[in-house]
Amino acid sequence: MSSHELSSKLRGCTPPVIPRIQEERVCIDFRTITMDEFPELLNSFIDIEGSL
């Protein structure tokens, strides 16, 4: 999966995850995520992996 495809899938999650792409890598600024939001972030990646 390309970085742009992953970024698009993350933006389509509920709640949306808004990454940036730097040198073809998907980057998430963890300073903007609270500890309470980490399980939702993890579930977003699990959902994306399950859709492959």
DSSP file (Angstrom, degrees, kcal/mol; ACC not computed):
  #  RESIDUE AA STRUCTURE BP1 BP2  ACC     N-H-->O    O-->H-N    N-H-->O    O-->H-N    TCO  KAPPA ALPHA  PHI   PSI    X-CA   Y-CA   Z-CA
    1    1 A M              0   0    0      0, 0.0     2,-0.1     0, 0.0     0, 0.0   0.000 360.0 360.0 360.0 134.8    0.0    0.0    0.0
    2    2 A S     >  -     0   0    0      1,-0.1     4,-2.4    23,-0.0     5,-0.2  -0.330 360.0-112.1 -76.9 163.2    1.4    3.4   -0.9
    3    3 A S  H  > S+     0   0    0      1,-0.2     4,-2.4     2,-0.2     5,-0.2   0.863 119.4  52.7 -62.5 -35.3    1.7    6.2    1.6
    4    4 A H  H  > S+     0   0    0      2,-0.2     4,-2.1     1,-0.2    -1,-0.2   0.881 108.6  49.5 -69.3 -37.4   -1.0    8.1   -0.2
    5    5 A E  H  > S+     0   0    0      2,-0.2     4,-2.3     1,-0.2    -2,-0.2   0.928 112.7  47.0 -65.4 -44.7   -3.4    5.2    0.0
    6    6 A L  H  X S+     0   0    0     -4,-2.4     4,-2.6     1,-0.2     5,-0.2   0.918 111.2  51.8 -63.5 -43.4   -2.7    4.7    3.7
    7    7 A S  H  X S+     0   0    0     -4,-2.4     4,-2.2     1,-0.2    -1,-0.2   0.915 110.4  49.1 -58.7 -43.5   -3.2    8.4    4.4
    8    8 A S  H  X S+     0   0    0     -4,-2.1     4,-1.2     1,-0.2    -1,-0.2   0.906 110.9  49.2 -63.7 -42.7   -6.5    8.3    2.6
    9    9 A K  H  < S+     0   0    0     -4,-2.3     4,-0.4     1,-0.2     3,-0.3   0.901 110.5  51.1 -64.8 -40.9   -7.7    5.3    4.5
   10   10 A L  H >< S+     0   0    0     -4,-2.6     7,-2.3     1,-0.2     3,-1.3   0.900 107.8  52.5 -63.2 -40.4   -6.7    6.9    7.8
   11   11 A R  H 3< S+     0   0    0     -4,-2.2    -1,-0.2     1,-0.3    -2,-0.2   0.773 106.5  55.4 -65.9 -25.1   -8.6   10.1    6.9
   12   12 A G  T 3< S+     0   0    0     -4,-1.2    -1,-0.3    -3,-0.3    -2,-0.2   0.484  88.3 103.5 -86.0  -3.3  -11.6    7.9    6.2
   13   13 A C  S <  S-     0   0    0     -3,-1.3    31,-0.0    -4,-0.4    -3,-0.0  -0.265  82.7 -91.7 -73.8 164.4  -11.6    6.4    9.7
   14   14 A T  S    S+     0   0    0      1,-0.3    -2,-0.1     2,-0.1    -3,-0.0  -0.965 124.1  24.0-119.6 112.3  -14.0    7.3   12.5
   15   15 A P  S    S-     0   0    0      0, 0.0    -1,-0.3     0, 0.0    -2,-0.1   0.625 113.5-119.8 -73.9 157.3  -12.7    9.4   14.0
   16   16 A P        -     0   0    0      0, 0.0     2,-0.5     0, 0.0    -5,-0.2  -0.336  16.1-145.2 -65.8 144.2  -10.5   10.5   11.2
   17   17 A V        -     0   0    0     -7,-2.3    -4,-0.2   -10,-0.1    -5,-0.1  -0.959  10.4-156.2-108.4 123.0   -6.7   10.3   11.6
   18   18 A I        +     0   0    0     -2,-0.5     2,-0.1    -7,-0.1   -10,-0.1  -0.808  21.8 170.4-107.1  94.8   -4.9   13.2    9.8
   19   19 A P        -     0   0    0      0, 0.0     2,-0.3     0, 0.0     9,-0.2  -0.364  25.1-133.0 -91.1 175.5   -1.4   12.2    9.0
   20   20 A R  E     -A   27   0A   0      7,-2.5     7,-3.5    -2,-0.1     2,-0.5  -0.914  15.1-129.2-121.8 157.8    1.2   14.0    6.9
   21   21 A I  E     +A   26   0A   0     -2,-0.3     2,-0.4     5,-0.2     5,-0.2  -0.935  27.4 175.2-109.9 126.7    3.4   12.4    4.2
   22   22 A Q  E >  S-A   25   0A   0      3,-2.5     3,-1.0    -2,-0.5    -2,-0.0  -0.977  72.2 -16.0-134.5 118.4    7.1   13.0    4.4
   23   23 A E  T 3  S-     0   0    0     -2,-0.4    -1,-0.1     1,-0.3     3,-0.1   0.908 128.3 -53.3  53.5  46.3    9.5   11.3    2.0
   24   24 A E  T 3  S+     0   0    0      1,-0.2     2,-0.4   -22,-0.0    -1,-0.3   0.702 115.7 116.6  63.5  22.8    6.8    8.7    1.1
   25   25 A R  E <   -A   22   0A   0     -3,-1.0    -3,-2.5   -22,-0.1     2,-0.6  -0.953  67.5-124.8-119.8 142.5    6.3    7.8    4.8
   26   26 A V  E     -A   21   0A   0     -2,-0.4     2,-0.4    -5,-0.2    -5,-0.2  -0.755  31.9-166.4 -85.5 123.2    3.0    8.4    6.7
   27   27 A C  E     -A   20   0A   0     -7,-3.5    -7,-2.5    -2,-0.6     2,-0.5  -0.928  10.8-167.4-117.3 133.8    3.8   10.4    9.8
   28   28 A I        -     0   0    0     -2,-0.4     2,-1.1    -9,-0.2     3,-0.0  -0.980  21.9-133.9-119.0 129.8    1.5   10.9   12.7
   29   29 A D    >   -     0   0    0     -2,-0.5     3,-2.0     1,-0.2     4,-0.1  -0.710  17.5-168.4 -84.5 100.1    2.2   13.6   15.3
   30   30 A F  G >  S+     0   0    0     -2,-1.1     3,-1.1     1,-0.3    -1,-0.2   0.612  78.6  75.4 -69.1 -11.2    1.7   11.8   18.6
   31   31 A R  G 3  S+     0   0    0      1,-0.2    -1,-0.3    -3,-0.0    -2,-0.1   0.714  93.9  54.0 -69.1 -18.2    1.9   15.1   20.5
   32   32 A T  G <  S+     0   0    0     -3,-2.0     2,-0.5     2,-0.1    -1,-0.2   0.389  95.1  81.9 -96.0   3.7   -1.6   15.7   19.2
   33   33 A I    <   -     0   0    0     -3,-1.1     2,-0.1    -4,-0.1     5,-0.0  -0.935  69.9-143.7-115.4 126.2   -3.1   12.4   20.5
   34   34 A T    >>  -     0   0    0     -2,-0.5     3,-1.2     1,-0.1     4,-0.7  -0.406  28.9-109.2 -80.8 163.0   -4.2   12.0   24.1
   35   35 A M  G >4 S+     0   0    0      1,-0.3     3,-0.8     2,-0.2    -1,-0.1   0.848 120.3  58.5 -60.0 -33.5   -3.6    8.7   26.0
   36   36 A D  G 34 S+     0   0    0      1,-0.2     4,-0.3     2,-0.1    -1,-0.3   0.749 103.6  53.0 -68.0 -22.6   -7.4    8.2   25.8
   37   37 A E  G <> S+     0   0    0     -3,-1.2     4,-2.2     1,-0.2    -1,-0.2   0.600  84.2  86.4 -88.8 -12.6   -7.3    8.3   22.0
   38   38 A F  H <X S+     0   0    0     -3,-0.8     4,-2.8    -4,-0.7     5,-0.2   0.892  85.9  53.2 -58.9 -42.2   -4.6    5.7   21.5
   39   39 A P  H  > S+     0   0    0      0, 0.0     4,-2.4     0, 0.0    -1,-0.2   0.908 110.0  48.9 -60.5 -38.2   -7.0    2.7   21.5
   40   40 A E  H  > S+     0   0    0     -4,-0.3     4,-1.8    -3,-0.2    -2,-0.2   0.899 111.2  49.9 -65.8 -39.6   -9.0    4.4   18.8
   41   41 A L  H  X S+     0   0    0     -4,-2.2     4,-1.7     2,-0.2    -1,-0.2   0.932 111.1  48.8 -63.2 -45.8   -5.9    5.0   16.8
   42   42 A L  H  X S+     0   0    0     -4,-2.8     4,-2.3     1,-0.2    -2,-0.2   0.914 109.5  52.4 -60.3 -43.4   -4.8    1.4   17.2
   43   43 A N  H  X S+     0   0    0     -4,-2.4     4,-2.7     1,-0.2    -1,-0.2   0.848 104.0  57.8 -63.0 -33.3   -8.3    0.3   16.1
   44   44 A S  H  X S+     0   0    0     -4,-1.8     4,-2.1     2,-0.2    -1,-0.2   0.928 109.1  44.3 -61.1 -44.6   -8.0    2.4   13.0
   45   45 A F  H  X S+     0   0    0     -4,-1.7     4,-2.5     2,-0.2    -2,-0.2   0.881 112.6  51.8 -68.5 -37.2   -4.9    0.6   11.9
   46   46 A I  H  X S+     0   0    0     -4,-2.3     4,-2.3     2,-0.2    -2,-0.2   0.917 110.1  49.5 -64.2 -42.5   -6.4   -2.8   12.8
   47   47 A D  H  X S+     0   0    0     -4,-2.7     4,-1.0     2,-0.2    -2,-0.2   0.908 111.7  48.5 -62.5 -42.2   -9.5   -2.0   10.6
   48   48 A I  H >< S+     0   0    0     -4,-2.1     3,-0.6     1,-0.2     4,-0.3   0.919 111.2  49.8 -65.1 -42.5   -7.2   -0.9    7.7
   49   49 A E  H >< S+     0   0    0     -4,-2.5     3,-1.3     1,-0.2    -1,-0.2   0.895 108.5  53.9 -62.4 -38.7   -5.2   -4.1    8.0
   50   50 A G  H 3< S+     0   0    0     -4,-2.3    -1,-0.2     1,-0.3    -2,-0.2   0.721 102.7  58.0 -68.4 -20.9   -8.4   -6.2    8.1
   51   51 A S  T <<        0   0    0     -4,-1.0    -1,-0.3    -3,-0.6    -2,-0.2   0.487 360.0 360.0 -88.6  -1.8   -9.5   -4.6    4.8
   52   52 A L    <         0   0    0     -3,-1.3    -1,-0.2    -4,-0.3    -2,-0.1   0.476 360.0 360.0 -78.4 360.0   -6.4   -5.6    2.9
